[in-house]
Amino acid sequence: MAQLETAALALTLLTRVAIPQLSPSLTEYLENESVLFSTLITSYKSLNEGIFFFKNNLNIYDGGVVHTPPLLIYIIGEFFQGLEIVLWPFIDVIICFTLINISKKFPEKKLKPWVIGFIYALNPIGIMENISKSWLIFHSLFTVILFHCSLNKQWLAMGFFLSLCSYLHYQSLVLIIPIIKISNTINFAKTLFVFFVTSTVLYLASYKLSNNSNLFINSTYLTSFYFAKISPNLGLWWYFFIEMFEFFIPFYTQIFNLLQIVFIIPLSLRLPFQFSFLLSVAIIKFGNNFAELTDLILISGLFLTQSYIFGHLKLAYLGVLLLIMAVILAPIFYHLWINLGSGNSNFFYAITLLYNLGLAISLVDYIWAVLQWEFKLDTKNKNVNKIGLF
């Protein structure tokens, strides 16, 4: 088994290093033009612009072009510039390794850990997402590590990685809700303390790197929070703000940002931690203001680790087919709209609706499967107790 797991990790690295070398045109397209695998917030192009500004001692966030967190710009610009071709594949290898180890935490699993590794390694969407070099992959890395630490009840590490997740994607702050469920007062205090200390250090370092300015807050967080820049993406909300009267925008901005908490709190109260955490991540990604397929890779990877509920899924084929159809048609309709001018925004938005419908159906089906699994488990335990009485 260990050899197969190692082979899966090697295959993950090989596919993500070799394919860009074999197809430079695909790499250029995914890095610069693909609307599916990156957004104006997370694109490799925006990251490179930030590195250029930083290297030339310019304020990174003057002009409102760069939306990458300053520490990420500094670390990649100082230590990994020119090494991106191996950095992103290496990050995917770590994610694959962590997912394999997470799956081992559930003894009733139906998929072997090495199978999960091979699925992740050979996922074509995952390969293209890696080639696009969206910096959101770092958020995916910290999220899966946070989940792994949570399952191991590593309270200090949980606070550290929750802070890193929130630094890269402010909506990840709501992941503290399912974490509360598995923590007693003392342990939660430890997690919270490390979270605040780490967040303070991250803020002070970012402030220093931004020429003692808070401009990075507006560019990296508030731009997304207030939908300050509207651009086509796989999310639901961008089209609303194109068509909406300006008078209504502040109201719906708050509604869309609060929507995630409305679902996450009751699910965290009702479901066991491993399910509520995954659903919290999925809901964050579902309501992401600037959505991309990196989100889908993270959700599906975490979902595979809980294969023991697969038998209770009822709409899996429908959800998967809708997602596949959306992934195939979205670049075609975007090309018709932007490059050929023979379509309009309605064409592309219709496909994003199809994508989000597939995601929503999959999430609802997942919740149903979890409830069925719980019911079956409770029934089995009751029968065992009854047998024990005689």
C-alpha positions in Angstrom: 0.0 0.0 0.0 2.8 2.4 0.9 4.3 1.8 -2.6 1.0 2.6 -4.3 0.7 5.8 -2.2 4.2 6.8 -3.2 3.4 6.1 -6.8 0.3 8.4 -6.6 2.4 11.2 -5.2 5.1 10.7 -7.9 2.3 10.7 -10.6 0.9 13.9 -9.1 4.3 15.6 -9.5 5.0 14.1 -12.9 1.7 15.2 -14.5 2.0 18.7 -13.2 5.6 19.2 -14.3 5.6 17.4 -17.6 2.4 18.6 -19.2 3.4 22.4 -19.2 6.6 21.4 -20.9 4.8 19.4 -23.5 2.2 22.1 -24.2 3.5 25.6 -23.7 0.5 27.1 -25.5 -1.9 25.5 -23.0 0.2 26.8 -20.1 0.1 30.4 -21.6 -3.6 30.2 -22.1 -4.4 28.9 -18.6 -2.0 31.4 -16.9 -3.3 34.5 -18.7 -6.7 34.0 -20.3 -8.7 31.3 -18.6 -11.7 32.5 -16.7 -12.4 29.1 -15.2 -9.1 28.5 -13.4 -8.3 31.9 -12.0 -9.9 35.3 -11.4 -8.7 38.9 -11.4 -8.1 38.3 -7.6 -6.1 35.1 -7.8 -4.5 35.0 -11.2 -0.8 34.3 -11.8 -0.7 37.5 -13.9 -1.8 39.6 -11.0 0.7 37.8 -8.7 3.5 38.6 -11.1 2.5 42.3 -11.3 2.7 42.4 -7.5 6.2 40.9 -7.6 7.3 43.4 -10.2 6.1 46.3 -8.1 7.7 44.9 -5.0 11.1 44.3 -6.7 11.1 47.9 -8.0 10.3 49.4 -4.6 6.8 50.6 -5.7 3.7 50.5 -3.6 2.2 47.1 -4.5 -1.4 48.3 -4.3 -1.2 51.7 -6.0 -3.6 51.7 -8.9 -5.8 48.8 -7.6 -4.4 46.2 -10.0 -2.9 43.7 -7.5 -5.1 41.9 -5.1 -2.7 39.2 -3.8 -1.8 39.3 0.0 1.6 41.0 0.5 3.2 38.2 2.3 2.5 35.8 -0.5 4.0 38.2 -3.0 7.1 38.6 -0.8 7.7 34.9 -0.2 7.3 33.9 -3.8 9.2 36.9 -5.1 12.1 36.5 -2.8 12.5 32.8 -2.5 10.6 31.1 -5.4 10.8 33.4 -8.4 11.8 31.3 -11.3 10.9 28.1 -9.4 7.1 28.3 -10.0 7.3 25.3 -12.4 8.1 23.1 -9.4 6.5 25.1 -6.6 2.9 24.6 -7.7 3.3 20.9 -8.5 5.0 20.4 -5.1 2.0 22.1 -3.3 -0.3 19.7 -5.1 1.8 16.8 -3.9 1.5 18.0 -0.3 -2.3 18.3 -0.8 -2.5 14.8 -2.2 -0.4 13.4 0.7 -2.6 15.1 3.2 -5.8 13.8 1.6 -4.3 10.3 1.7 -3.6 10.6 5.4 -7.0 12.1 6.1 -8.7 9.1 4.5 -6.8 6.8 6.9 -8.6 8.4 9.8 -11.9 6.8 8.7 -11.6 3.0 9.1 -15.0 2.4 7.5 -13.8 4.0 4.2 -14.7 2.3 0.9 -11.9 3.8 -1.2 -8.3 2.9 -0.4 -6.1 5.8 0.4 -3.9 5.1 -2.7 -7.0 5.2 -4.9 -7.8 8.7 -3.6 -4.2 9.6 -4.4 -4.4 8.4 -8.0 -7.8 10.1 -8.5 -6.3 13.4 -7.4 -3.2 12.9 -9.5 -5.1 12.1 -12.7 -7.9 14.6 -12.3 -7.7 16.7 -15.5 -9.3 19.7 -13.9 -6.8 19.5 -11.1 -3.9 19.3 -13.5 -5.1 22.3 -15.5 -5.8 24.2 -12.2 -2.2 23.6 -11.2 -0.9 24.7 -14.6 -2.9 28.0 -14.3 -0.9 28.8 -11.2 -3.8 30.4 -9.3 -2.5 31.3 -5.9 -5.7 30.0 -4.4 -4.0 26.6 -4.3 -2.1 27.8 -1.2 -5.5 28.3 0.5 -6.5 24.8 -0.5 -3.3 23.5 1.0 -3.8 25.2 4.4 -7.5 24.1 4.4 -6.7 20.4 4.0 -3.9 20.7 6.6 -6.4 22.5 9.0 -8.8 19.6 8.5 -6.1 17.0 9.2 -5.0 18.9 12.4 -8.7 19.1 13.5 -9.1 15.4 13.2 -6.0 14.9 15.3 -7.1 17.5 17.8 -3.9 19.5 17.4 -5.3 22.7 18.9 -2.3 24.9 18.5 -1.8 23.9 14.9 -5.5 24.4 14.2 -5.2 28.1 15.3 -2.1 28.6 13.1 -3.6 27.2 9.9 -7.0 28.8 10.5 -5.2 32.1 10.6 -3.3 31.3 7.3 -6.6 30.3 5.7 -8.3 33.5 6.8 -5.3 35.6 5.7 -5.6 34.3 2.1 -9.4 34.0 2.0 -11.3 36.1 4.6 -14.4 33.9 4.3 -12.5 31.0 5.8 -12.9 32.7 9.2 -16.3 31.0 9.5 -14.5 27.6 9.7 -14.1 28.4 13.4 -17.8 27.5 13.8 -17.4 23.7 13.2 -14.1 23.8 15.1 -16.0 25.1 18.2 -18.1 21.9 18.2 -15.1 19.6 18.9 -13.4 21.9 21.4 -13.9 22.3 25.1 -13.3 25.7 26.7 -9.6 25.2 27.4 -8.7 23.7 24.0 -10.7 26.3 22.2 -8.9 29.1 24.1 -5.6 27.6 23.0 -6.7 27.6 19.3 -8.1 31.1 19.6 -4.9 32.4 21.2 -2.7 31.0 18.5 -5.1 32.3 15.9 -5.0 35.9 17.2 -1.2 35.8 17.7 -0.6 34.5 14.2 -3.1 36.9 12.7 -1.4 39.8 14.4 2.0 38.8 13.1 0.6 38.4 9.6 -1.1 41.8 9.8 2.1 43.6 11.0 4.3 41.9 8.4 1.8 42.8 5.7 1.6 46.4 7.0 5.4 46.6 6.8 5.6 45.1 3.3 3.0 47.6 2.1 5.2 50.6 3.0 3.5 51.0 6.3 0.1 51.3 4.7 -3.2 49.6 5.1 -3.9 49.7 1.4 -3.5 45.9 1.3 -6.7 45.5 3.3 -8.8 47.3 0.7 -7.2 45.6 -2.2 -7.1 42.0 -0.9 -10.2 41.8 1.3 -12.6 44.7 0.8 -12.5 44.4 -3.0 -13.9 41.0 -2.6 -16.2 41.8 0.3 -17.9 44.7 -1.4 -17.8 43.3 -5.0 -15.8 46.4 -5.9 -14.5 44.9 -9.1 -17.0 42.9 -11.2 -15.6 40.4 -13.6 -17.0 37.2 -15.2 -16.3 34.1 -13.1 -18.0 30.9 -12.1 -19.7 32.5 -9.1 -23.4 33.5 -8.9 -23.2 37.1 -7.9 -21.2 39.0 -10.6 -24.2 39.1 -13.0 -26.5 40.4 -10.3 -24.4 43.5 -9.8 -24.1 44.1 -13.6 -27.9 44.2 -13.9 -28.8 45.7 -10.5 -29.6 49.4 -9.8 -26.8 51.0 -7.8 -29.2 51.9 -5.1 -29.7 48.2 -4.1 -26.1 47.2 -4.2 -25.1 47.9 -0.5 -28.1 45.8 0.7 -27.4 42.8 -1.5 -23.7 43.0 -0.7 -24.4 42.3 2.9 -27.0 39.7 2.1 -24.7 37.7 -0.1 -21.9 37.9 2.5 -24.1 36.7 5.4 -25.7 33.9 3.3 -22.9 31.5 4.2 -23.2 31.9 7.9 -26.9 31.2 7.7 -26.2 27.7 6.5 -23.0 26.9 8.3 -24.3 27.5 11.8 -27.2 25.0 11.7 -25.2 22.4 9.8 -22.4 22.6 12.3 -24.8 22.2 15.2 -26.6 19.2 13.6 -23.8 17.1 12.0 -20.6 15.5 13.2 -17.5 17.5 12.8 -16.0 15.8 9.7 -19.2 16.4 7.8 -19.9 19.9 9.0 -16.3 21.0 8.2 -16.5 19.7 4.7 -19.9 21.3 4.2 -18.6 24.6 5.6 -15.8 24.6 3.1 -18.2 23.7 0.3 -20.6 26.5 1.2 -17.8 29.0 1.4 -16.7 28.0 -2.1 -20.3 27.9 -3.3 -20.9 31.5 -2.2 -17.4 32.7 -3.3 -17.5 36.1 -4.8 -14.8 35.2 -7.3 -15.3 31.5 -7.9 -13.0 29.2 -9.9 -12.4 25.5 -10.5 -9.8 25.4 -7.8 -12.7 25.5 -5.4 -14.2 22.3 -7.0 -10.9 20.5 -6.7 -10.7 21.2 -3.0 -14.3 20.1 -2.3 -14.0 16.9 -4.4 -10.7 16.0 -2.7 -12.2 16.4 0.8 -15.3 14.5 -0.3 -13.3 11.5 -1.5 -11.9 11.1 2.0 -15.4 10.2 3.3 -16.1 7.5 0.8 -18.1 5.5 3.4 -21.2 7.5 2.7 -21.1 7.0 -1.1 -23.6 4.2 -0.9 -26.2 6.6 0.4 -25.9 9.1 -2.4 -29.0 9.3 -4.7 -28.2 12.1 -7.1 -24.4 11.7 -7.6 -24.7 11.0 -11.3 -26.9 14.1 -11.9 -24.6 16.4 -10.0 -21.4 15.1 -11.7 -22.9 15.3 -15.2 -24.1 18.9 -14.6 -20.6 19.8 -13.4 -18.9 18.1 -16.4 -21.3 19.8 -18.8 -20.7 23.2 -17.3 -16.9 22.8 -17.3 -17.0 21.8 -21.0 -19.4 24.5 -22.2 -18.2 27.4 -20.0 -15.0 28.2 -22.0 -16.9 27.8 -25.3 -19.6 30.3 -24.3 -17.0 32.7 -22.8 -15.1 32.5 -26.1 -18.3 33.3 -28.1 -19.0 36.2 -25.8 -15.6 37.9 -25.4 -13.6 36.8 -28.5 -16.1 36.3 -31.2 -18.8 38.8 -30.0 -21.5 36.4 -31.3 -23.0 35.9 -27.8 -23.5 38.0 -24.7 -23.1 37.7 -20.9 -26.4 35.7 -20.7 -24.8 32.8 -22.5 -21.9 32.5 -20.0 -24.0 33.2 -17.0 -26.4 30.4 -18.0 -23.5 28.0 -17.8 -22.4 29.3 -14.4 -25.9 28.7 -13.2 -25.6 25.2 -14.5 -22.3 24.7 -12.7 -23.7 26.1 -9.4 -26.8 23.9 -9.8 -24.6 20.9 -10.1 -22.7 21.9 -7.0 -25.9 22.6 -5.1 -27.4 19.3 -6.0 -24.2 17.5 -4.9 -24.2 19.3 -1.6 -27.9 18.6 -0.8 -27.3 15.0 -1.8 -24.3 14.8 0.5 -26.3 16.1 3.4 -29.0 13.5 2.7 -26.4 10.8 2.5 -24.9 11.9 5.9 -28.4 11.8 7.5 -29.0 8.3 6.0 -25.6 7.1 7.2 -26.4 8.4 10.7 -29.8 6.8 10.8 -28.4 3.4 9.7 -25.6 3.7 12.3 -28.1 4.6 15.1 -30.4 1.7 14.0 -27.5 -0.7 14.0 -26.5 0.4 17.5 -30.0 0.0 18.8 -30.3 -3.5 17.5 -27.0 -4.4 19.1 -28.3 -3.0 22.4 -31.5 -5.0 22.1 -29.6 -8.2 21.4 -27.5 -7.6 24.4 -30.6 -7.5 26.6 -31.4 -11.1 26.0 
